[in-house]
Amino acid sequence: MNITIETKQIIFDTLKAQLEKLRPPLVANVGADPNYYELIGNTPVPYGSTKKIVAGMYFASIALRKNSVVFYFFPCYGNTALLENIPSLLKCLKGKTCFHFISADQINETELSTLLQKGVAAWKKEGYVV
């Protein structure tokens, strides 16, 4: 299914508005690309095999793709219990952490808000957010 630029922008803006509600405590980590938005934790942490200190643990991002808008939600990678009670959003989950949206009506904002709040709580528990 082809997705119009307008539809992609509506989806992106809807997701971005939900993510922006999490600032603070999360921090936006964005560059010059207007088609990408990312949130990270607010505490420097060691990351990767070299344990290099990064500004904050990756939380979530959204990006425009050719045929969808993707929403990556990292807290559910090691904690699949976060995915409970979001039946509408689960239909869009591809893999462990990536949701693909092709229409605005696929986004259940109540479920999304619940998922994001659970993610923030998980990040606080892990010490990635203070």
Secondary structure by P-SEA (a helix, b strand, c coil): ccccaaaaaaaaaaaaaaaaaacccccccccccccbbbbbccbbbbbccccccccccccccccccccbbbbbbcccccccccccccaaaaaacccccbbbbccccccaaaaaaaaaaaaaaaaaaacccc
